[in-house]
Amino acid sequence: MSADGSPPPGTISSKVAEYLAGFRLAEQPEDVRRFAKHMVLDTLGCMIAGAHTPSGRAATALAREWPLPQARLAAGGAPVCVERAAFANTIAANASDFESVGPEGHMGAVAVPAALALAEWRGATGAALLGAVIAGLEVSGRIGAALRRPSSVAAGGIPLVRGTPHAIFAATVPAALLLGADRETARNALGIAAYSAHLPTLRKVMASPDPPMTKYDHLGGMSLEGIDAVRLALRGFTGDKDAFEGDLGMWRFSGALGCDWSLLESFGGPWMIGPTFFKRYPCILYENTLLIAARRIVDEHGLEPNQIERIVIRPSRPSPGAYGDGRGSSMAQWMSVRHNVAHAICGTRPYSAWQNGEPPPPAVARLIERTTIEPYVAAAGEIAGNYWDGYSPASVTIVTATAAYDERMVDLPRLSEDDLVAKFVENVASVAGERRARELAAMSLQLEALPRAGALLDGLEPA
């Protein structure tokens, strides 16, 4: 696919810079502000819990080698260099794969930790943090959709080259706002960031039953690099202001099969809330329908795990690595859909126990061995949808000694605010106690009134 329809060189960085220069939180629609607070709430909870996972602990240990009084870690303790705080907290947010997906990938796992680190360093308010998150999600999500959606259409599914290099803008944009970059500085920063984005490695990672901790994209690295892009630009370092347009633009060097230029005609509206989904379970987003369907059978029929003789799961988007049984590291457990379905049926709590690298409890291990994966077959009359609209069909059959039960789900469900608060409390209470968890949840939902954004990290004991 060619660059047909591309605007003139420099157009897109100019549009983003203009959007940032004119950004006013008070002018953002109420549903956008509410959504962004949900994103902060959900990502913060995943970040605090994720700091105590194997990958979260490793990233935290590395960040502590840069002790500077700038920004704190979700693992608690003394402040560190702002980039390293964003780096470690992004890895923590993504560690259990429990954070939201969208708009167009794991943007919240970068936008929230990066913006929070910068806001704490600069002594910014909760309102400033909220605005930075909104802008970061908008720009990174819109660029990502422009690059990735044409590839999925052209490939008829997940293309051979896949990733989220656009996640770097989820850090660059908050940094530009919170550090006061002017238009030309912002344009240079976007160009630096475009050249600093990581390789699209999703297909390689998802083919492994025991993948690396970098996962499908090394999001922590892009969080760090996104902030550095702005800090470099503020010191006169130049970037490619024409990085996006034309036949050799970012869509080409990021491995996309084309670019939907219409998505880049304006930033800030219509805002991309729809293609964002919060997760009920700590696993790959498109496995959530499987786990919800399996749990629905168990709850509706009052089944106990020891009554189950056989489970058949039929995902519509199975990754090659997902067929493993979870034996190995915490990452093997994350990747195995059989492992995750078994934990969901058994109701394992805390959720962190799903991916702790230890052998699963006997009841879970038994169900893993009794679970098989078959191809998904669409129901009669089922109309295929787009992944960005939540189309994620799956079906499950659970067999006992006396009956077989079937359940099918087509679309990813939406979580309510009450669901998100409950999830947050469960993630954070084991670290900071239930009382503090509920206080932090309330602060996240009233972010505009928070005098100091860094207060979201108060009361976390060093790990």
VEXDREN-2710 file (C-alpha; in Angstrom, 1 decimal):
% VEXDREN-2710
k/r/px/py/pz
1/MET/0.0/0.0/0.0
2/SER/1.4/3.4/-0.9
3/ALA/1.2/6.7/0.9
4/ASP/-1.9/7.8/-1.2
5/GLY/-3.7/10.5/0.7
6/SER/-0.7/11.6/2.8
7/PRO/-0.8/15.3/3.8
8/PRO/2.2/17.5/3.0
9/PRO/5.4/16.9/5.1
10/GLY/5.3/18.3/8.6
11/THR/1.5/18.5/8.7
12/ILE/0.9/15.9/11.5
13/SER/3.6/17.2/13.9
14/SER/2.1/20.7/13.4
15/LYS/-1.4/19.4/14.1
16/VAL/-0.3/17.7/17.3
17/ALA/1.7/20.8/18.4
18/GLU/-1.4/23.0/17.8
19/TYR/-3.6/20.6/19.7
20/LEU/-1.2/20.7/22.7
21/ALA/-0.9/24.5/22.6
22/GLY/-4.6/24.9/22.7
23/PHE/-5.4/22.1/25.2
24/ARG/-7.6/23.2/28.1
25/LEU/-8.8/20.6/30.6
26/ALA/-12.0/22.6/31.2
27/GLU/-12.9/22.3/27.5
28/GLN/-12.7/18.5/27.5
29/PRO/-16.1/16.7/27.5
30/GLU/-17.3/15.3/30.9
31/ASP/-17.3/11.7/29.6
32/VAL/-13.6/12.2/28.4
33/ARG/-12.6/13.5/31.8
34/ARG/-14.4/10.7/33.6
35/PHE/-12.9/8.1/31.3
36/ALA/-9.4/9.4/32.0
37/LYS/-10.0/9.3/35.7
38/HIS/-11.0/5.6/35.3
39/MET/-7.8/5.1/33.4
40/VAL/-5.7/6.6/36.2
41/LEU/-7.6/4.6/38.8
42/ASP/-7.2/1.3/36.9
43/THR/-3.6/1.8/35.9
44/LEU/-2.5/3.0/39.3
45/GLY/-3.9/-0.1/40.9
46/CYS/-2.2/-2.4/38.4
47/MET/1.0/-0.4/38.9
48/ILE/1.1/-0.6/42.7
49/ALA/0.3/-4.4/42.6
50/GLY/2.7/-5.0/39.7
51/ALA/5.6/-3.4/41.5
52/HIS/5.7/-6.6/43.6
53/THR/5.9/-9.0/40.6
54/PRO/9.2/-10.5/39.4
55/SER/9.4/-8.0/36.5
56/GLY/8.3/-5.1/38.7
57/ARG/10.9/-5.9/41.3
58/ALA/13.7/-6.1/38.6
59/ALA/12.7/-2.8/37.1
60/THR/12.4/-1.2/40.5
61/ALA/15.9/-2.4/41.5
62/LEU/17.3/-0.9/38.4
63/ALA/15.5/2.4/38.9
64/ARG/17.0/2.7/42.4
65/GLU/20.4/3.0/40.9
66/TRP/19.5/6.5/39.8
67/PRO/18.6/8.1/43.2
68/LEU/17.5/11.7/42.5
69/PRO/14.8/13.7/44.4
70/GLN/12.4/13.7/41.4
71/ALA/9.7/11.0/41.4
72/ARG/8.8/8.0/43.4
73/LEU/8.2/4.4/42.6
74/ALA/5.1/2.4/43.0
75/ALA/7.2/0.1/45.2
76/GLY/7.7/3.0/47.6
77/GLY/10.9/4.3/49.0
78/ALA/13.1/7.3/48.1
79/PRO/12.6/9.2/44.9
80/VAL/14.6/8.4/41.8
81/CYS/15.4/10.0/38.4
82/VAL/12.1/10.9/36.7
83/GLU/12.7/8.8/33.6
84/ARG/13.6/5.8/35.7
85/ALA/10.5/6.2/37.8
86/ALA/8.4/6.3/34.7
87/PHE/10.3/3.3/33.3
88/ALA/9.9/1.1/36.4
89/ASN/6.3/2.1/37.1
90/THR/5.3/1.4/33.4
91/ILE/6.8/-2.0/33.7
92/ALA/4.9/-2.5/37.0
93/ALA/1.6/-1.3/35.4
94/ASN/2.0/-3.9/32.6
95/ALA/3.5/-6.7/34.6
96/SER/0.4/-8.8/35.1
97/ASP/-1.3/-7.6/31.9
98/PHE/-4.2/-6.5/34.1
99/GLU/-4.3/-2.9/32.9
100/SER/-6.6/-1.6/30.2
101/VAL/-6.0/-2.0/26.4
102/GLY/-6.7/1.1/24.4
103/PRO/-7.0/3.4/22.7
104/GLU/-5.1/1.1/20.3
105/GLY/-2.8/-0.9/22.6
106/HIS/-1.5/-0.5/26.1
107/MET/-1.5/3.3/26.1
108/GLY/-2.6/3.8/29.7
109/ALA/0.3/1.7/31.0
110/VAL/2.6/4.4/29.5
111/ALA/0.6/7.6/29.8
112/VAL/-0.3/7.3/33.5
113/PRO/3.1/6.3/34.9
114/ALA/5.0/8.8/32.7
115/ALA/2.6/11.7/33.5
116/LEU/2.5/10.9/37.2
117/ALA/6.3/10.8/37.4
118/LEU/6.6/14.2/35.6
119/ALA/3.7/15.7/37.6
120/GLU/5.3/14.7/40.9
121/TRP/8.7/16.1/39.8
122/ARG/7.2/19.4/38.8
123/GLY/4.8/19.7/41.8
124/ALA/1.8/19.7/39.4
125/THR/-1.8/19.4/40.5
126/GLY/-4.1/16.5/39.9
127/ALA/-5.9/18.5/37.2
128/ALA/-2.6/18.9/35.3
129/LEU/-2.0/15.2/35.6
130/LEU/-5.5/14.5/34.3
131/GLY/-5.0/16.8/31.3
132/ALA/-1.6/15.2/30.5
133/VAL/-3.2/11.8/30.5
134/ILE/-6.1/12.8/28.3
135/ALA/-3.7/14.3/25.7
136/GLY/-1.3/11.4/25.8
137/LEU/-4.0/8.9/25.2
138/GLU/-5.6/10.9/22.4
139/VAL/-2.4/11.5/20.4
140/SER/-0.9/8.0/20.9
141/GLY/-4.2/6.3/20.3
142/ARG/-5.0/8.2/17.2
143/ILE/-1.5/7.7/15.7
144/GLY/-1.7/4.0/16.6
145/ALA/-5.1/3.5/15.1
146/ALA/-3.9/5.2/11.9
147/LEU/-1.0/2.8/11.6
148/ARG/-2.5/-0.5/12.9
149/ARG/-6.0/-0.7/11.6
150/PRO/-5.1/-0.7/7.9
151/SER/-2.7/-3.5/8.6
152/SER/-5.3/-5.7/10.2
153/VAL/-7.7/-5.0/7.3
154/ALA/-5.1/-5.7/4.7
155/ALA/-3.8/-8.9/6.4
156/GLY/-7.3/-10.2/7.3
157/GLY/-6.2/-10.4/11.0
158/ILE/-3.0/-9.8/12.8
159/PRO/-0.3/-9.0/10.3
160/LEU/3.2/-10.5/10.3
161/VAL/4.7/-7.3/11.8
162/ARG/2.8/-6.1/14.8
163/GLY/3.5/-3.9/17.9
164/THR/2.7/-0.6/19.5
165/PRO/5.7/1.7/18.7
166/HIS/3.2/4.6/18.9
167/ALA/3.1/4.0/22.7
168/ILE/6.1/6.3/22.9
169/PHE/3.8/9.3/22.2
170/ALA/1.8/8.4/25.4
171/ALA/4.9/9.6/27.3
172/THR/6.1/12.3/24.9
173/VAL/2.8/14.2/24.9
174/PRO/2.4/14.4/28.7
175/ALA/6.0/15.4/29.0
176/ALA/5.5/18.2/26.4
177/LEU/2.5/19.6/28.4
178/LEU/4.0/19.2/31.9
179/LEU/7.4/20.6/30.9
180/GLY/6.0/23.5/29.0
181/ALA/7.3/22.8/25.5
182/ASP/6.3/25.4/22.9
183/ARG/5.1/24.4/19.4
184/GLU/8.4/24.0/17.7
185/THR/9.9/22.1/20.7
186/ALA/6.9/19.8/20.7
187/ARG/7.4/19.1/17.0
188/ASN/11.0/18.3/17.5
189/ALA/10.1/16.0/20.4
190/LEU/7.6/14.1/18.3
191/GLY/10.2/13.6/15.7
192/ILE/12.8/12.4/18.2
193/ALA/10.2/10.1/19.7
194/ALA/9.2/8.6/16.3
195/TYR/12.8/7.6/15.7
196/SER/13.2/6.3/19.3
197/ALA/10.2/4.0/19.3
198/HIS/10.9/0.3/19.8
199/LEU/10.7/-2.4/17.2
200/PRO/7.3/-4.1/16.7
201/THR/7.9/-7.5/18.3
202/LEU/4.4/-8.7/19.2
203/ARG/4.3/-11.7/16.8
204/LYS/7.7/-13.0/18.0
205/VAL/6.7/-12.8/21.6
206/MET/3.3/-14.2/21.2
207/ALA/4.7/-17.3/19.5
208/SER/6.6/-18.2/22.7
209/PRO/5.1/-20.3/25.5
210/ASP/7.6/-18.7/27.9
211/PRO/8.1/-15.2/26.6
212/PRO/10.5/-12.5/28.0
213/MET/9.5/-9.9/30.5
214/THR/9.7/-7.2/27.8
215/LYS/6.5/-8.8/26.5
216/TYR/5.0/-7.7/23.2
217/ASP/6.5/-4.2/23.5
218/HIS/9.2/-3.0/25.9
219/LEU/6.8/-0.3/27.2
220/GLY/9.0/0.7/30.1
221/GLY/11.7/1.7/27.6
222/MET/9.3/3.7/25.5
223/SER/8.1/5.5/28.6
224/LEU/11.7/6.6/29.4
225/GLU/12.5/7.4/25.8
226/GLY/9.3/9.5/25.4
227/ILE/10.2/11.7/28.3
228/ASP/13.8/12.0/27.1
229/ALA/12.6/13.1/23.6
230/VAL/11.0/16.2/25.2
231/ARG/14.0/16.9/27.5
232/LEU/16.3/16.7/24.6
233/ALA/14.2/19.0/22.4
234/LEU/14.1/21.5/25.3
235/ARG/17.9/21.6/25.0
236/GLY/17.9/22.3/21.3
237/PHE/18.2/18.7/20.0
238/THR/16.3/18.5/16.7
239/GLY/13.9/15.8/15.5
240/ASP/12.3/14.9/12.2
241/LYS/9.3/17.2/12.0
242/ASP/8.3/15.3/8.8
243/ALA/8.5/11.9/10.5
244/PHE/4.9/10.8/9.8
245/GLU/4.0/11.7/6.2
246/GLY/4.8/10.2/2.8
247/ASP/5.9/6.9/1.5
248/LEU/8.8/6.7/4.0
249/GLY/6.9/8.0/7.0
250/MET/6.5/6.3/10.4
251/TRP/3.9/3.9/9.1
252/ARG/6.5/2.4/6.8
253/PHE/9.4/2.2/9.2
254/SER/7.2/0.8/12.0
255/GLY/6.2/-2.1/9.7
256/ALA/2.6/-1.1/9.0
257/LEU/0.9/-2.0/5.7
258/GLY/-0.5/1.5/5.3
259/CYS/-1.8/4.6/7.1
260/ASP/-5.4/5.8/7.6
261/TRP/-4.6/9.5/7.1
262/SER/-8.2/10.5/7.9
263/LEU/-7.6/9.6/11.6
264/LEU/-4.8/12.2/11.7
265/GLU/-6.7/15.1/10.3
266/SER/-7.6/16.4/13.7
267/PHE/-6.7/15.7/17.3
268/GLY/-9.1/16.1/20.2
269/GLY/-12.3/15.0/18.6
270/PRO/-14.2/12.8/18.2
271/TRP/-12.2/11.5/21.1
272/MET/-11.2/7.8/21.1
273/ILE/-12.9/6.5/24.2
274/GLY/-14.8/3.7/22.5
275/PRO/-11.9/1.4/21.6
276/THR/-10.6/1.1/25.2
277/PHE/-11.4/-1.9/27.4
278/PHE/-10.7/-2.5/31.1
279/LYS/-10.0/-6.0/32.1
280/ARG/-11.8/-8.3/34.5
281/TYR/-8.9/-10.8/34.6
282/PRO/-5.1/-10.5/34.5
283/CYS/-4.4/-11.9/31.1
284/ILE/-4.4/-11.0/27.4
285/LEU/-7.4/-8.9/26.6
286/TYR/-8.9/-11.2/24.1
287/GLU/-8.8/-14.1/26.5
288/ASN/-11.1/-12.3/28.9
289/THR/-14.2/-13.4/27.0
290/LEU/-13.1/-17.0/27.5
291/LEU/-12.6/-16.6/31.2
292/ILE/-15.8/-14.7/31.7
293/ALA/-17.8/-17.4/29.8
294/ALA/-16.2/-20.2/31.8
295/ARG/-16.9/-18.4/35.1
296/ARG/-20.5/-17.8/34.0
297/ILE/-21.0/-21.5/33.6
298/VAL/-19.6/-22.3/37.0
299/ASP/-21.6/-19.6/38.8
300/GLU/-24.9/-20.3/37.0
301/HIS/-24.8/-24.0/37.6
302/GLY/-23.1/-24.0/41.0
303/LEU/-20.2/-26.1/39.9
304/GLU/-17.2/-26.9/42.1
305/PRO/-13.8/-27.3/40.4
306/ASN/-13.6/-31.0/41.6
307/GLN/-16.8/-31.8/39.7
308/ILE/-15.4/-30.8/36.4
309/GLU/-14.1/-33.6/34.2
310/ARG/-13.3/-31.7/31.0
311/ILE/-13.0/-28.2/29.7
312/VAL/-13.0/-27.2/26.0
313/ILE/-12.1/-23.6/25.2
314/ARG/-12.4/-22.1/21.7
315/PRO/-10.6/-18.7/21.4
316/SER/-11.0/-16.8/18.2
317/ARG/-7.5/-15.2/18.4
318/PRO/-5.3/-17.9/19.9
319/SER/-1.6/-17.0/20.0
320/PRO/0.8/-19.8/19.3
321/GLY/2.4/-19.5/22.7
322/ALA/-1.0/-19.7/24.5
323/TYR/-1.3/-23.4/24.0
324/GLY/1.3/-24.1/26.8
325/ASP/0.4/-25.3/30.3
326/GLY/2.1/-22.5/32.2
327/ARG/5.0/-24.5/33.4
328/GLY/8.1/-22.4/33.8
329/SER/8.3/-18.8/34.7
330/SER/5.7/-16.2/35.6
331/MET/5.7/-15.3/32.0
332/ALA/4.8/-18.8/30.9
333/GLN/1.9/-18.6/33.3
334/TRP/0.8/-15.3/31.8
335/MET/0.9/-16.7/28.3
336/SER/-1.0/-20.0/28.9
337/VAL/-4.8/-19.6/28.3
338/ARG/-5.4/-23.0/29.9
339/HIS/-3.6/-21.8/33.0
340/ASN/-5.7/-18.6/33.1
341/VAL/-9.0/-20.4/32.5
342/ALA/-8.2/-22.8/35.4
343/HIS/-7.5/-20.0/37.8
344/ALA/-10.7/-18.1/36.8
345/ILE/-12.8/-21.2/37.4
346/CYS/-11.1/-21.8/40.8
347/GLY/-11.5/-18.1/41.7
348/THR/-7.9/-17.8/42.8
349/ARG/-7.1/-14.7/44.9
350/PRO/-5.1/-12.6/45.1
351/TYR/-4.8/-12.2/41.3
352/SER/-1.0/-11.8/41.8
353/ALA/-1.0/-15.6/42.6
354/TRP/-1.8/-16.3/39.0
355/GLN/1.6/-15.3/37.8
356/ASN/4.0/-15.7/40.7
357/GLY/6.2/-18.4/39.0
358/GLU/5.3/-21.0/41.6
359/PRO/3.5/-24.3/40.8
360/PRO/-0.2/-23.7/40.8
361/PRO/-2.5/-25.1/43.6
362/PRO/-3.6/-28.8/43.0
363/ALA/-7.1/-27.8/42.0
364/VAL/-5.8/-25.4/39.3
365/ALA/-3.2/-27.9/38.1
366/ARG/-5.9/-30.5/37.7
367/LEU/-8.1/-28.3/35.5
368/ILE/-5.1/-27.2/33.4
369/GLU/-4.5/-30.9/32.5
370/ARG/-8.2/-31.4/31.7
371/THR/-8.5/-28.4/29.4
372/THR/-8.1/-28.6/25.6
373/ILE/-8.2/-25.9/23.0
374/GLU/-10.2/-26.2/19.8
375/PRO/-10.7/-23.8/16.9
376/TYR/-13.5/-21.3/17.3
377/VAL/-16.6/-21.8/15.1
378/ALA/-18.8/-18.8/14.6
379/ALA/-22.5/-19.2/15.4
380/ALA/-25.1/-19.1/12.7
381/GLY/-25.7/-15.5/11.7
382/GLU/-22.7/-14.1/13.7
383/ILE/-21.4/-11.0/12.0
384/ALA/-17.6/-10.5/12.4
385/GLY/-16.6/-7.1/13.9
386/ASN/-13.5/-5.1/14.4
387/TYR/-11.1/-5.8/17.3
388/TRP/-11.2/-2.1/18.2
389/ASP/-14.9/-2.3/18.8
390/GLY/-14.5/-5.2/21.2
391/TYR/-15.3/-8.1/18.8
392/SER/-13.6/-11.0/20.6
393/PRO/-15.8/-14.1/20.2
394/ALA/-15.1/-17.3/22.2
395/SER/-17.0/-20.3/23.4
396/VAL/-16.5/-22.7/26.3
397/THR/-17.8/-26.2/27.1
398/ILE/-17.5/-27.6/30.7
399/VAL/-18.3/-31.3/31.2
400/THR/-19.1/-32.9/34.5
401/ALA/-20.0/-36.6/35.2
402/THR/-23.7/-35.8/34.6
403/ALA/-23.9/-32.9/32.1
404/ALA/-22.2/-30.6/29.6
405/TYR/-22.6/-26.9/29.7
406/ASP/-21.9/-24.4/26.9
407/GLU/-21.4/-20.7/26.9
408/ARG/-20.5/-18.2/24.2
409/MET/-19.5/-14.6/24.2
410/VAL/-19.0/-12.4/21.2
411/ASP/-18.0/-8.9/22.5
412/LEU/-15.8/-7.8/25.3
413/PRO/-17.8/-6.5/28.3
414/ARG/-17.6/-3.0/29.8
415/LEU/-16.7/-2.6/33.4
416/SER/-18.6/-0.2/35.5
417/GLU/-17.0/2.4/37.9
418/ASP/-18.0/0.1/40.8
419/ASP/-16.2/-2.8/39.1
420/LEU/-13.1/-0.7/38.6
421/VAL/-13.1/0.5/42.2
422/ALA/-13.5/-3.1/43.5
423/LYS/-10.6/-4.2/41.2
424/PHE/-8.4/-1.3/42.4
425/VAL/-9.0/-2.1/46.1
426/GLU/-8.2/-5.8/45.5
427/ASN/-5.0/-4.8/43.7
428/VAL/-3.8/-2.3/46.3
429/ALA/-5.1/-3.5/49.7
430/SER/-2.5/-6.2/50.0
431/VAL/0.2/-3.6/49.6
432/ALA/-1.2/-0.5/51.4
433/GLY/-4.2/-1.9/53.3
434/GLU/-7.9/-1.6/52.4
435/ARG/-8.4/1.8/54.0
436/ARG/-5.5/3.4/52.1
437/ALA/-6.7/1.6/48.9
438/ARG/-10.1/3.2/49.2
439/GLU/-8.6/6.6/49.9
440/LEU/-6.5/6.4/46.8
441/ALA/-9.5/5.2/44.7
442/ALA/-11.5/8.3/45.9
443/MET/-8.5/10.6/45.1
444/SER/-8.3/9.1/41.6
445/LEU/-12.0/9.7/40.9
446/GLN/-11.7/13.3/42.2
447/LEU/-8.4/14.1/40.5
448/GLU/-9.2/17.6/39.4
449/ALA/-9.5/18.6/43.1
450/LEU/-6.1/17.1/44.1
451/PRO/-3.7/19.9/45.0
452/ARG/-0.7/17.6/44.5
453/ALA/-0.7/14.8/41.9
454/GLY/2.1/13.0/43.7
455/ALA/-0.3/12.3/46.6
456/LEU/-1.4/9.3/44.7
457/LEU/1.9/7.6/45.7
458/ASP/1.8/8.6/49.4
459/GLY/1.5/5.9/52.0
460/LEU/3.2/3.1/50.0
461/GLU/5.7/1.3/52.2
462/PRO/9.1/0.4/50.5
463/ALA/9.2/-3.1/49.0
END
